Structures are given as structure tokens and as C-alpha cells.
Amino acid sequence: MKTKSEPELIEIKVFGHKFRMLSGLAEDLITLEREGCIFSHFWDEDTQVFRYNRIQFLPSEIFQYVEAHIARQEFDDAIDKGATFEEALNAITNTEIAQRVRSYGNYGKSKLINGSTLDLRGCPASFYDPEIESLVCGGRPDRYEVLPNLNAVDKTRLIIQIIDYFPVTSRYLSKRKRNRPPFEIKNEYDVQDLLFVNIRSAFEDARMEEWTPKHGGKAKRIDIVVPSCNTVIEAKYIRDENHAKSISDELKVDIESYHAHSRCQNLLFLIYDSNKHIIDPSEISNDLSGRRIKGDSNFDVQVLIR
């Protein structure tokens, strides 16, 4: 049984084989089978930021990559059954890969700067052919296709798409498999947390709960801010019919306050009405959405009732 500190593995079946591995490696194998490539995040010296790259594999490279993971699965299965390191290596069908792991990292005697010894044998890279290791670990920039950065318009559309799928995400988590405890949305804080997790998975600069500058002697706290596309997001949860009747006035007050935030070029509202208390969602959305001018501020408002 795994301890709480051990990473959770997932099971997949690709290339006709079953694997049990970390989610990141699983995603790479699934993408490789489907598209013949994987996607990696590498540091770009020119722009001094991490950039996403597409790595197209040759047929022979796909074969070598899959064989490496088959060998690692055999190795891991043996370890799980109590085998020693050497016994697990002997369980690998491909003897060439087994020898590669055995001798990887100076035979497990790699020296760190502080003089200590680190045994890297058994890590994913130790199963790869040296050319495959170089390809997937950032050593072949000539083989990488740098994916273009999304512009601000595309980023805002992506956030809206995340909001559109929010009801699906919440329903999925409310009925989890294998008797796992459900994530139930019972209040506004639950909506904020789940929405932030979804947005943060795509926008590394997303932040929760920022205060606006004081407006009329008061400041208001915004739920989520995404600086890279100058977007602020407020999440609401419709509690009952009375709240549904007052939500329009509540949003009007927010609009008057949130535009003072320096990143508010796009103001998005997610109104989560899971019990359908709002009789006419389009009326509220059409009435409050659109271009707004408040003093020196020009910003777009979109009210999304889901």
C-alpha cells in the first residue's frame, strides 16, 4: 500500500500495452500514440521564459520510447513484488535496456557539487536510449517546434471556455469513482476554489483574491486576477430564489468597483446557478454585458450564467 507521501499512479493502455505511471508520463504516451509527438515545457534563453514545445517523433523513436517504458513497467512490477534492484533488472525482457539502466549515471556513483553521491538508476531517463533522452530532456532544440504564445484575445476566450465547462467539471467531481469523497459545491467559496484550480492549470500567473483601489472610500476584493490577459473574474453562487432576484443589483455594484483595478480590461462574472433559480438568465446577461466606460477606465463586461 502506498504511503501518503508517494505520488499517485494512473493506469493506461496505449500501443497495445498496459502501464501504471505518473500522470505526466501517461499523458506523453497517450499523445504520442494519438499524434506521434509529445509536448514539453523548456526554458527559452532568448525570451527568458518557459515555452511550450512540440516534439515530433520519428517511427523508430516511437518504438524506442515505448520499449523503454515497457522495460520500466517490468522493472517497477518487480520492485513492487519485493525484488532487489538487480533482481528487478533481470526481470526486464530487453537485456540491452537492462544493461543501460545498470550502468546509467556512472554506475550509480554520480557526484553532486557538495561531494555526495546520487544514484539515478531507475529514473525514467535511465531507460531511454541516449538519443531519446536528449530529445525529450531539452538537448535537441533543432527538433523542437516552439508553440506560439496566446495573445490577449485568445487567452480571454480560453478563460471563457473554462467557465463554460465549469458545470461539467463540478458534476464530475460531485460523483467521483471508487468511493472517493465528492467535491460538493455548497457556497460561493467552493465555486471560487474550483474555478481557480481550473484557470490556474492554464494560466500560471493567475492569482486569488486581490483588493481594488479604494472607490468612494471603500475597497472590494476580487476573486481571481489573470494579469497576462488583463482579466479579473468574480464568481457567484446562487443560493436561493431571493438571491436570484437580487443578483443583478449585486453585479451592478461590483461593476462600479472592480473597474478601478489596474488589470481590469476584461471583467468576467461566473454566476453558478446549479438549481436554476434564475428565471431568465439571458435577460441579466444581455443587460449587464458589454463595453463600459467609467472615468478613465475602458473595459469589457461579460456575465456568464451557468
N, C-alpha and C positions, 0 to 999 in steps of 0.2 A: 504494500500500500504506500502511495506517495505521501510524503510529508507536505505541510502547507507551504514550505519554502521551495519545493520543487516545482518547476514550470509545468503547466498542464499541456498534455499532448492531445492531438486530434488524430482521428483515423480517416484515411482517404484511400481511394482505389483509382490509380492512374497507370497508364501504359501496361495494363493487364496485371498489375501487382498491388498488393495492399501495403500501406505504410502507416506507421504511427510516429508522428513527429511534431515539432513545434509548428505553430500556425503559419509563420513566415515562410519556412521551407515548404510547407504544404501548398501554400499559395503559389510559390515559384513552380512547383511541379505541375500543378493544375494549369497554370498559364502556359507553361512550356508545351504541354500536350495539346492545348487548345489553339495556341497562336505561334508556337515554335520559337518563343522568346521568353525572357523574364524581364522584370523591371527592378532597377536598383537606384539607391539614393547615394550619390557620390559628391564629394566636395569639389567645387569648381574654383580653381585658382584665379581665373580672370574676374569673376564676379564676386568672389569671396563669400559664396553662399552654397548650400547644398542644392543640387539639381537632380531631378528625376531623369533616368536614362533608360532607354530601351536597348536590350542586348539580344540581337538575333543570333540564334544558334545554327550551325551547320548540322546536317543529318548525323555525321559522325560524332559531333559534340553532344548532341542529344543522347545518343547511345551511351557515350562515356559518362555523362552526367547521371543518367538513370541507373546505370550499372553501379556507380559509386553509392547511390542511395539504397540500392538493393543490398549491397555489401554492408552498409551501415545498419540497415534494419536487421540483418542476420547477426551482426555484432551486438546490437542493443538487445535483441531477443535472448542471446546467450548470457549477457550480463544480468538481465532481469531474472534469469533462472539460477543465478548464483555462480556463474563461471568466472574464473580469473581472467585477467587481461589477455594472457597468452591463450587460454582456452577459448576465449571469445574470438580471437584472431583465427584460430584453427577452424572455427565454425563458419568462416567466410568462404563461400564456394569459389570465388575468384581469387586464386592464390597470389596473383600479381598485385591486386589491391591490398590484400592482407599484408604483403611484404612492404608495400608503400606506407601503410599505417604504422607498421612496426619500426620503420626507420625514419619516420617524419619528425621534423624539428630536432635534428641531431640526436636521434635515438632517445628522445625524451629528456635531453640534457641541455635544452636551450637556456642560455644565461640572460637574466634581466640586468638592467643597469645597476641595480643595487647588489648584484652578485649572486642573488638567489637563483634556483633552478626551477624551470617551468616545464612540465610535461604536457605537450599539446596533442599527443597522440590520442585519437578517438574523437577529436572535434570534427565537424563536417568537412573542413578543408583538407584534413589529413587523408580523406578517402578519394579526393579528386586527383586526376592527372595534373601535373604541374601547369599545363597549358589551360586546362579548365579552371584551376584555382586562380590563375592570373586573370582569366576572362571575367569571372564572377566577383572577384575581390578588388576590382579597380585598376588592374595592371594593364589593361588594353584599351586606352582611350580612343584609339583609332577604330575600335569596333563598336563604340557607343553612339547611340543617337540621342542627343540631348533633347528632351521634350520641351516645347515652348511653355513659358510661364503664362498662366491665365491673365488676361487683362481684367481691369476692374469690373467691366460689364459681365464678363463670363463668370467671374467669382461671385458676383451678386446672384446671378442665375443659378449657380451651383448651390448657394445657401437656400434659395427659394425651393430648389428641388429637394434638398434635405428636409426642409419644413413640410413640403408636400407629402413626403414619405413618413413623417412623424407618426401618424396614426397606425401605420403598418408596423413600425418599429415597436410602438408601445403595446400593440396587441400581441406581437411575437413574444415580448418579454413577460407579458402577463400570463402566458400559457407555456412555460418552459418544460422541456422534456426531462426524462429521468428523475422525476420527483424533485427537481430543483425548485427552491423557493421563488415565487413570482416577484417581478418588479411591478408593483401596482402604483398607478398614478391616482393619488387621492387629493392632491392640493397643488398649488402653484409652484412650490419648491420642487416637487417631483418632476413637473414639466420642465423647469429650468435645468435641473441636473441632467435629464436625459437629452434635452436639446443641446446642451453644451457639449456633452460627450460626442454626439453626432457631428457637430460642427468642428470641434477640436480635432477630430480624426482627419479632417481635410484641410484645416487652417491652423498651422502651428502657432500663429500669433494671436489666436482668439483668447479673450480674457473674460472672466466673470466679474460682475458687479463693480461698476465704476460710477463715481459721482459726477454729476454735471456741475458746471459752474453755477453759482447762486443766481437764481432768477426770481426777482421780487422778494429778495431776502431769504429764499429757500433753495435748497439743492435737492435733486432727486437721484436715486440710484438706478442705473440701467443694468439690466440682467447680463447682457453679453455685448462685447465690443470686438469687432474684427478690423483692426487698423489697416491691413493690407488692401482692403476694398472700401475703406471709409464707411463702414456699415455698423449700425447699432441695432440691437434686437431686444425686444421686450416680449416676454412670454406671459400669457394669462391663462387661467383655468376657470372655466365657467362652473360655479359651484351649484347654482340652482336657478330657478326661473326668475327670481328677483334680481340676481346678479346679471342675468342675461339682459334684463330690461335696462340696467344701468351701465352696461359695458361701453356703450357709445359715448356717454358723457365722461367716463373714466379715461377713455382713449384721447379725447379732446384735451383733457388736462395734461396728459402725458406729452402730446404733440407740442403743446405750448412750452414745455420744459426741456424736452430732450434735444431740441434743435440747437441749444446752447453748447452742446458737447462738440469739441473740435473735430471729431471723426464722423459727425452726423451729416453725411451727404446722402445716405440711404437709411431710412428708418423703417424697420420691418417689425410687424407685430404678428406673433403666432397666438391666435385665440383658440385654445383647445377646448372644444365643446363636444366631448365624447358622448354625452347623454342627449344631445340635440335640443338643448333648451332655447337656443336662438331660433326664432321662427323664420326669419328671412335674412340669412347670412349675407346675401348679395347686396341687400339694401345698405347694411352697415359698411361693407367693404367698398362699395361704389361711392358712398357718401364721404368717406374719410381718406380714401386712397387718392394719390395724385401729387403733382408738384406743389410745393409750398414755399412761400417767401415770408420770412419773419425777420424784420430788420435787415441786417447784413447777411443773413443765412438763406441759402437756397438749397432745398433738399427734397428728396422724393419719399413719399409715404406709401407703404403697401400694407394693407390689413389682410391677413390670411387666416380665415376661419376654417379650422379643420376638425 
